[in-house]
Amino acid sequence: MINKTLLAFSIGLLAFGFANAQTGQLTLEECYRLAKENYPAVKKLDLVTKSADYTIRNANKKFLPQFNIAGQATYQSQVVDYVELLGSNASSMGFTPPTFSKDQYKISGEVEQLLFDGGNTKYQNEITKANVGLQKQNVEVELYAINDRINSIFFSIFLIDAQLELNNLKIANLHTQLDKTEAAYKFGTAYASDVNEIKAEIENTKSANIDYEGNRSAFLKMLSIFIGKEIPSSSDLVKPEPILASGEINRPELKMFDLQKNIYEAQTKQLKSSYLPTFKAFFQGAYGRPTLNPISNDFGTWYITGVRLNWNLGSLYTLKNQRAIYNLNSQTADADKETFIRNVQMDIAQQDENVKKYTEMIGQDNKTIALREEVTKSASAQLSNGVITTHEYIQKMNNENAAKQNLILHQIQLLQAQYNLKFKSGN
């Protein structure tokens, strides 16, 4: 019995999940996610990472052995003449001086190994990684800005749907009144102009619906483009629930400013490598004429091996100024961050006031609607008794409809203000 109950419960859950999957309804958060995945700039994230990986690999290859092959053939106007230099002394020593050729040949190969570069490669890799972080964060900032546009489109669709629903209710009420007026006209207690005026108001309201439906279709197409998914009807969108957003600032731009400072810090560290020496080990082998033997004119091979030192102290002249430049750049990033925070705080304050304002206006709208409904109800009875004209009745109905339109507008504006507050604060 228990197993059957569990089985039935499991089937029920699966059926419920399948039904929800079939509806394909989209929440606001889902639109954020799809818009981010579908936005072309998101491709930059992977490209930036790959580019940085290649840059770091190339920088590290400086510590691999470097090979160089060179050759030359020369003719020179003068060479050492040992016969002239030693004269008759050479014969007395039993030594026959060689005669050097003026045409000389040399082909050589060299292997060079970097031993120490003052930390330049290490710091350069740090700068590369810092640049990657900044570029990625710039993309995140760009992607985050899409949420503001999604909010605007999403809530505009719900506002239009609410206006359409209200207009259709108005049309239904007008048709009810039209039936009553046509019946009165048959019995001679109403004029043909009364019937026509109600019909004209119905057509006018239908015309407004055409405008609303056109705008809704445009907004749905825009949202479909953003999320990369066709939205056939606004009924596929889930109306967001009211929220209480925190005023704490957690925007992606804040991290962007910090990453910018990281670059300046890495560049400052790299300055150290500019005044440190570099050491390289090398091995050079060669074949040619003459060799390293100063008294031989024969072709032969030879090699040289050792360690090279290179120490360029010219950077010391600009070191202090360059540090000052990076420090000023870092202070500029701090100033930009403070300015951004100040502007966001003002935006948050504005949205917070909007939330309070629309909350109060909704309370006032409800009071106004209650009064307008009583007026319209009374006017309907007065119209049936011939106390007021059809035109006066339609005016009172329009006043009630306008009050309800205001309520719908303020309800959507309150909801949008709450989500705008969430967006502005980054929470």
Backbone torsions as a table, in degrees:
resi	resn	phi	psi	omega
1	MET	NA	-44.2	-180.0
2	ILE	-64.4	-42.4	-179.5
3	ASN	-62.0	-39.8	178.2
4	LYS	-64.5	-38.8	179.3
5	THR	-64.4	-45.3	179.3
6	LEU	-62.4	-39.5	179.4
7	LEU	-64.0	-44.0	179.4
8	ALA	-64.1	-39.2	179.3
9	PHE	-64.9	-41.8	-179.9
10	SER	-64.6	-43.1	178.2
11	ILE	-61.9	-39.1	178.8
12	GLY	-62.2	-42.3	179.0
13	LEU	-64.1	-42.3	179.4
14	LEU	-63.8	-40.8	179.7
15	ALA	-64.6	-40.2	179.2
16	PHE	-63.7	-44.6	179.6
17	GLY	-64.2	-40.0	-180.0
18	PHE	-65.1	-38.6	179.6
19	ALA	-63.8	-42.5	178.5
20	ASN	-65.0	-38.1	-180.0
21	ALA	-64.8	-35.9	-178.8
22	GLN	-68.5	-31.8	-178.5
23	THR	-67.4	-30.8	178.1
24	GLY	61.9	29.7	-178.0
25	GLN	-71.2	144.6	-177.4
26	LEU	-111.8	130.5	173.5
27	THR	-91.5	168.7	178.2
28	LEU	-63.9	-41.7	179.7
29	GLU	-63.5	-37.1	178.2
30	GLU	-66.0	-36.5	176.8
31	CYS	-65.4	-39.0	175.7
32	TYR	-57.0	-48.3	-175.2
33	ARG	-64.9	-46.6	-178.2
34	LEU	-66.5	-38.7	179.1
35	ALA	-63.6	-39.1	178.8
36	LYS	-66.2	-43.2	-179.3
37	GLU	-68.2	-32.6	-174.6
38	ASN	-88.0	-14.1	-175.1
39	TYR	-72.2	132.5	-176.3
40	PRO	-56.6	-33.0	-176.0
41	ALA	-63.9	-19.5	-177.8
42	VAL	-65.6	-23.0	177.9
43	LYS	-64.9	-24.1	-179.5
44	LYS	-62.7	-31.4	-175.4
45	LEU	-57.7	-47.0	-179.4
46	ASP	-71.6	-37.6	-178.9
47	LEU	-65.7	-40.2	179.4
48	VAL	-63.9	-42.3	179.8
49	THR	-63.1	-45.5	179.9
50	LYS	-64.3	-42.3	179.1
51	SER	-60.8	-43.4	179.8
52	ALA	-65.8	-37.3	179.9
53	ASP	-62.7	-42.1	177.3
54	TYR	-65.0	-40.7	-179.1
55	THR	-62.4	-43.8	-179.8
56	ILE	-67.5	-40.2	178.4
57	ARG	-62.0	-43.4	179.9
58	ASN	-63.3	-40.0	179.7
59	ALA	-63.9	-40.3	-178.9
60	ASN	-70.4	-21.4	-179.4
61	LYS	-70.0	-9.4	175.1
62	LYS	-63.4	-22.7	179.9
63	PHE	-89.4	3.4	171.7
64	LEU	-85.6	153.0	178.4
65	PRO	-57.8	136.0	179.9
66	GLN	-106.3	130.7	-177.0
67	PHE	-108.6	141.7	178.9
68	ASN	-144.9	131.3	177.8
69	ILE	-120.1	132.4	-178.8
70	ALA	-139.9	153.4	177.6
71	GLY	-149.7	154.5	177.4
72	GLN	-156.1	149.5	172.8
73	ALA	-130.0	125.8	-174.1
74	THR	-132.4	159.5	171.1
75	TYR	-130.6	126.6	-177.1
76	GLN	-118.9	151.6	-174.0
77	SER	-75.1	-18.2	-174.4
78	GLN	-148.5	143.2	175.2
79	VAL	-134.2	171.0	178.5
80	VAL	-69.9	129.1	179.1
81	ASP	-110.0	97.4	-178.1
82	TYR	-67.0	-29.2	179.5
83	VAL	-62.9	-43.6	179.0
84	GLU	-70.9	-35.7	-176.9
85	LEU	-70.2	-43.6	-175.7
86	LEU	-93.2	-25.5	178.9
87	GLY	61.6	-139.9	-177.9
88	SER	-71.5	-13.9	-179.9
89	ASN	-64.8	-31.6	-179.1
90	ALA	-63.2	-40.4	-178.6
91	SER	-68.4	-38.3	179.9
92	SER	-67.0	-25.0	179.7
93	MET	-90.4	0.9	-178.9
94	GLY	69.2	31.0	-175.2
95	PHE	-121.3	127.1	177.8
96	THR	-102.4	107.3	-177.5
97	PRO	-63.6	142.5	177.5
98	PRO	-76.1	159.0	173.7
99	THR	-107.4	122.9	-176.7
100	PHE	-88.3	140.5	178.1
101	SER	-81.0	148.0	178.1
102	LYS	-81.4	-17.3	174.3
103	ASP	-94.0	127.3	-175.1
104	GLN	-128.1	149.4	-174.4
105	TYR	-136.0	144.5	179.6
106	LYS	-156.5	130.4	170.0
107	ILE	-130.2	130.1	-173.5
108	SER	-137.9	154.9	174.5
109	GLY	-129.5	140.3	-176.9
110	GLU	-132.8	137.3	173.3
111	VAL	-113.2	127.0	-177.8
112	GLU	-125.1	133.2	-178.7
113	GLN	-122.5	119.5	177.3
114	LEU	-72.2	125.8	179.7
115	LEU	-99.4	-40.3	-176.4
116	PHE	-155.0	126.3	-179.3
117	ASP	-116.2	22.2	178.7
118	GLY	74.5	12.6	-178.5
119	GLY	83.9	9.2	-176.2
120	ASN	-61.2	-43.9	-179.4
121	THR	-63.9	-42.2	179.9
122	LYS	-59.8	-47.7	-178.0
123	TYR	-70.2	-34.3	178.0
124	GLN	-64.5	-38.6	176.9
125	ASN	-65.7	-36.2	176.6
126	GLU	-64.0	-40.6	178.2
127	ILE	-64.9	-41.6	178.6
128	THR	-60.1	-46.0	179.7
129	LYS	-64.3	-38.8	178.6
130	ALA	-65.1	-39.1	178.1
131	ASN	-65.8	-38.5	177.5
132	VAL	-61.8	-46.2	179.1
133	GLY	-59.5	-40.8	179.8
134	LEU	-67.2	-44.4	-179.8
135	GLN	-63.1	-40.7	177.8
136	LYS	-63.9	-40.9	-179.3
137	GLN	-68.4	-33.6	175.0
138	ASN	-60.5	-38.9	177.4
139	VAL	-67.1	-41.2	178.5
140	GLU	-61.3	-39.4	177.6
141	VAL	-63.7	-42.5	178.8
142	GLU	-63.5	-41.8	179.5
143	LEU	-68.4	-36.7	-179.7
144	TYR	-65.0	-34.2	-179.4
145	ALA	-63.5	-22.0	178.5
146	ILE	-62.8	-32.1	-177.0
147	ASN	-58.1	-34.7	179.8
148	ASP	-64.2	-41.0	179.5
149	ARG	-71.0	-36.9	176.5
150	ILE	-62.0	-43.7	178.2
151	ASN	-56.2	-48.7	-176.9
152	SER	-60.1	-46.1	-179.0
153	ILE	-68.7	-45.6	-175.8
154	PHE	-58.9	-49.3	-176.9
155	PHE	-74.6	-27.2	175.8
156	SER	-64.1	-37.3	178.6
157	ILE	-64.1	-44.1	-179.8
158	PHE	-67.7	-34.4	177.3
159	LEU	-64.8	-44.2	179.4
160	ILE	-64.6	-41.5	178.4
161	ASP	-60.5	-41.1	179.4
162	ALA	-66.5	-39.1	178.7
163	GLN	-67.2	-38.0	176.8
164	LEU	-64.1	-43.5	179.5
165	GLU	-61.5	-42.2	179.3
166	LEU	-67.1	-39.0	178.1
167	ASN	-64.9	-40.0	178.6
168	ASN	-65.7	-35.8	176.0
169	LEU	-65.2	-39.8	177.7
170	LYS	-63.4	-41.6	179.0
171	ILE	-62.2	-41.4	179.0
172	ALA	-62.4	-41.8	178.1
173	ASN	-64.7	-39.6	179.7
174	LEU	-66.5	-38.0	177.6
175	HIS	-64.3	-38.9	177.2
176	THR	-61.2	-44.3	-180.0
177	GLN	-69.6	-32.1	178.3
178	LEU	-64.1	-42.9	178.3
179	ASP	-58.9	-42.4	180.0
180	LYS	-65.4	-42.2	-177.4
181	THR	-69.1	-38.8	178.0
182	GLU	-64.3	-39.1	177.7
183	ALA	-64.7	-40.9	178.7
184	ALA	-65.6	-36.0	179.6
185	TYR	-65.2	-37.2	178.3
186	LYS	-64.5	-33.9	-179.9
187	PHE	-90.1	3.6	174.9
188	GLY	80.0	14.8	179.5
189	THR	-102.3	5.6	176.3
190	ALA	-143.7	159.0	-178.9
191	TYR	-95.2	158.7	176.1
192	ALA	-63.1	-32.3	179.5
193	SER	-64.6	-31.1	177.3
194	ASP	-64.6	-43.4	178.8
195	VAL	-63.3	-46.0	-178.3
196	ASN	-64.9	-34.9	-179.3
197	GLU	-66.7	-39.1	177.5
198	ILE	-68.0	-40.6	177.3
199	LYS	-61.5	-40.7	179.8
200	ALA	-64.0	-39.1	179.3
201	GLU	-67.4	-36.4	176.4
202	ILE	-62.1	-46.7	179.9
203	GLU	-64.6	-36.9	178.5
204	ASN	-64.0	-40.3	178.7
205	THR	-68.8	-37.3	176.1
206	LYS	-64.1	-36.4	178.1
207	SER	-62.5	-39.9	177.2
208	ALA	-63.6	-35.4	178.0
209	ASN	-62.6	-38.1	179.0
210	ILE	-61.4	-41.3	178.3
211	ASP	-64.3	-45.1	179.3
212	TYR	-61.3	-45.2	-177.3
213	GLU	-65.4	-36.2	177.0
214	GLY	-64.0	-43.8	178.3
215	ASN	-65.3	-40.9	179.4
216	ARG	-62.9	-42.2	178.7
217	SER	-61.2	-40.0	179.4
218	ALA	-65.3	-43.7	-179.9
219	PHE	-65.5	-38.9	178.5
220	LEU	-64.4	-39.2	177.7
221	LYS	-65.4	-41.6	178.4
222	MET	-61.9	-44.4	179.4
223	LEU	-65.3	-37.9	178.6
224	SER	-61.7	-41.0	178.7
225	ILE	-64.4	-41.8	-178.9
226	PHE	-62.3	-45.7	-173.7
227	ILE	-91.7	-6.9	179.0
228	GLY	68.9	30.1	-177.7
229	LYS	-147.0	132.6	-178.7
230	GLU	-68.9	131.0	176.7
231	ILE	-113.9	99.4	-174.9
232	PRO	-67.7	-30.3	-175.6
233	SER	-149.8	151.2	178.8
234	SER	-67.6	-14.9	177.5
235	SER	-68.4	-13.4	178.1
236	ASP	-81.0	-4.2	-179.9
237	LEU	-99.9	136.2	179.6
238	VAL	-93.1	124.8	179.9
239	LYS	-67.0	127.5	-178.0
240	PRO	-64.0	150.3	176.1
241	GLU	-84.3	150.2	175.9
242	PRO	-59.2	143.5	-178.9
243	ILE	-132.7	161.7	172.2
244	LEU	-116.9	98.0	-175.8
245	ALA	-81.4	145.9	177.3
246	SER	-77.4	147.3	178.8
247	GLY	-86.5	-0.8	179.7
248	GLU	-70.0	133.6	-176.6
249	ILE	-83.0	124.4	179.9
250	ASN	-139.9	46.0	-175.2
251	ARG	-80.7	149.8	178.6
252	PRO	-65.7	-20.6	178.7
253	GLU	-63.2	-29.8	-179.1
254	LEU	-62.8	-42.8	178.5
255	LYS	-66.6	-33.1	179.4
256	MET	-61.8	-43.1	178.2
257	PHE	-64.3	-39.2	178.9
258	ASP	-65.5	-39.3	179.3
259	LEU	-68.3	-32.8	175.8
260	GLN	-62.6	-40.2	177.8
261	LYS	-66.1	-34.5	178.5
262	ASN	-59.4	-35.5	178.7
263	ILE	-64.9	-44.5	-179.9
264	TYR	-65.2	-36.4	177.7
265	GLU	-66.1	-41.0	178.6
266	ALA	-66.7	-37.9	178.1
267	GLN	-66.4	-35.7	176.9
268	THR	-65.2	-40.5	177.5
269	LYS	-63.5	-37.9	-177.5
270	GLN	-64.5	-24.7	178.9
271	LEU	-57.6	-30.3	-179.1
272	LYS	-60.1	-38.5	-177.2
273	SER	-70.7	-17.9	-176.8
274	SER	-72.5	-22.2	-179.9
275	TYR	-113.5	12.7	175.0
276	LEU	-99.0	150.3	-179.1
277	PRO	-75.1	161.0	173.2
278	THR	-115.6	144.1	179.7
279	PHE	-123.3	136.0	178.0
280	LYS	-136.2	137.2	171.6
281	ALA	-93.8	145.9	-178.2
282	PHE	-145.0	157.2	172.6
283	PHE	-139.1	126.1	-178.7
284	GLN	-124.4	124.4	175.3
285	GLY	-118.0	144.5	-175.1
286	ALA	-147.1	161.1	173.6
287	TYR	-137.3	135.2	179.4
288	GLY	168.0	-167.2	177.2
289	ARG	-138.5	126.8	-1.2
290	PRO	-81.2	167.6	176.5
291	THR	-92.2	-165.6	177.0
292	LEU	-74.1	-13.4	177.4
293	ASN	-72.6	115.5	-173.3
294	PRO	-72.6	-8.3	-178.5
295	ILE	-119.1	22.1	178.9
296	SER	-122.7	134.8	176.5
297	ASN	-108.1	15.5	-178.1
298	ASP	-90.6	156.8	170.7
299	PHE	-68.5	144.6	179.3
300	GLY	-171.2	177.6	179.5
301	THR	-110.4	157.4	174.8
302	TRP	-160.4	167.1	176.7
303	TYR	-145.3	157.4	175.2
304	ILE	-134.9	136.5	176.3
305	THR	-139.5	153.8	-179.0
306	GLY	167.9	-158.0	-178.5
307	VAL	-127.5	136.9	178.7
308	ARG	-107.3	143.0	175.2
309	LEU	-118.1	131.9	174.4
310	ASN	-131.0	122.0	-176.0
311	TRP	-135.8	103.8	-179.8
312	ASN	-101.8	112.2	-176.6
313	LEU	-98.1	8.1	-178.7
314	GLY	-65.1	-25.2	-178.5
315	SER	-68.4	-17.2	-179.6
316	LEU	-63.5	-25.7	-179.5
317	TYR	-65.5	-34.9	-174.9
318	THR	-107.7	0.6	-173.5
319	LEU	-58.0	-49.4	-176.9
320	LYS	-62.3	-44.5	-179.5
321	ASN	-65.9	-37.9	-179.5
322	GLN	-66.5	-39.1	175.7
323	ARG	-61.7	-40.7	179.6
324	ALA	-63.5	-37.6	179.5
325	ILE	-63.5	-47.3	-179.7
326	TYR	-65.1	-35.3	177.8
327	ASN	-65.6	-41.2	178.1
328	LEU	-66.0	-39.2	177.4
329	ASN	-61.6	-40.2	178.9
330	SER	-64.8	-41.5	177.9
331	GLN	-65.4	-34.5	177.4
332	THR	-64.4	-40.6	177.8
333	ALA	-62.9	-38.9	177.0
334	ASP	-63.4	-41.5	-180.0
335	ALA	-65.9	-40.6	177.6
336	ASP	-63.2	-38.6	179.0
337	LYS	-65.3	-43.7	178.8
338	GLU	-63.1	-40.2	178.5
339	THR	-63.5	-43.4	179.3
340	PHE	-61.6	-45.8	179.9
341	ILE	-60.6	-41.6	179.7
342	ARG	-62.1	-43.3	179.9
343	ASN	-66.0	-40.0	178.8
344	VAL	-65.9	-39.0	177.9
345	GLN	-60.3	-38.9	177.5
346	MET	-67.4	-39.9	177.7
347	ASP	-64.0	-41.6	179.4
348	ILE	-63.8	-42.3	179.2
349	ALA	-61.7	-39.5	179.7
350	GLN	-65.7	-46.5	-179.7
351	GLN	-66.2	-35.0	177.7
352	ASP	-64.0	-41.3	177.0
353	GLU	-66.9	-35.5	177.8
354	ASN	-63.3	-40.5	177.9
355	VAL	-59.9	-46.1	179.1
356	LYS	-64.7	-42.3	-177.5
357	LYS	-62.8	-49.4	-177.3
358	TYR	-68.6	-30.6	175.9
359	THR	-62.3	-45.2	178.5
360	GLU	-66.9	-39.6	-178.7
361	MET	-66.2	-36.0	178.0
362	ILE	-63.3	-41.3	176.3
363	GLY	-60.9	-41.0	178.7
364	GLN	-68.8	-38.3	179.3
365	ASP	-61.1	-41.8	180.0
366	ASN	-60.8	-39.2	177.4
367	LYS	-65.9	-42.5	-179.6
368	THR	-64.2	-42.4	-179.1
369	ILE	-63.6	-41.6	179.5
370	ALA	-59.2	-41.9	179.3
371	LEU	-69.7	-42.6	-178.9
372	ARG	-64.9	-36.4	178.2
373	GLU	-63.9	-40.2	177.6
374	GLU	-64.0	-40.0	179.9
375	VAL	-65.0	-44.6	-179.0
376	THR	-65.9	-40.1	178.9
377	LYS	-61.7	-42.7	178.0
378	SER	-66.8	-38.7	-178.9
379	ALA	-65.6	-34.2	179.3
380	SER	-63.3	-42.4	178.4
381	ALA	-67.2	-40.2	179.0
382	GLN	-63.9	-37.0	179.1
383	LEU	-66.4	-41.4	180.0
384	SER	-62.5	-31.7	-179.2
385	ASN	-92.3	2.0	177.2
386	GLY	75.7	17.4	-179.6
387	VAL	-76.8	-38.5	178.7
388	ILE	-120.9	165.0	-179.6
389	THR	-86.5	165.9	177.0
390	THR	-61.6	-39.0	179.8
391	HIS	-60.8	-41.9	179.3
392	GLU	-66.6	-35.7	178.8
393	TYR	-65.9	-44.1	-179.7
394	ILE	-63.0	-36.5	177.5
395	GLN	-60.7	-43.9	-179.2
396	LYS	-68.8	-35.7	176.1
397	MET	-65.7	-40.0	178.3
398	ASN	-65.2	-34.8	177.4
399	ASN	-64.8	-40.6	176.9
400	GLU	-65.4	-42.6	-180.0
401	ASN	-63.2	-40.0	178.8
402	ALA	-63.7	-39.0	178.3
403	ALA	-64.4	-39.8	178.0
404	LYS	-69.6	-35.6	175.8
405	GLN	-61.4	-42.1	178.5
406	ASN	-61.7	-41.0	178.9
407	LEU	-62.6	-46.2	178.7
408	ILE	-60.8	-45.5	-179.9
409	LEU	-59.2	-46.0	-177.2
410	HIS	-70.0	-33.0	176.9
411	GLN	-65.2	-44.3	178.1
412	ILE	-67.8	-40.1	179.2
413	GLN	-64.6	-35.8	176.7
414	LEU	-64.9	-45.8	179.4
415	LEU	-62.3	-42.9	180.0
416	GLN	-66.2	-38.7	178.5
417	ALA	-63.1	-37.7	178.2
418	GLN	-64.0	-42.6	-179.7
419	TYR	-77.0	-28.5	173.0
420	ASN	-65.4	-38.4	177.1
421	LEU	-63.4	-39.7	176.8
422	LYS	-63.0	-43.0	-179.8
423	PHE	-66.6	-46.7	-177.1
424	LYS	-62.4	-36.5	-178.6
425	SER	-83.2	-19.4	-179.4
426	GLY	82.5	21.1	-178.3
427	ASN	-111.0	NA	NA
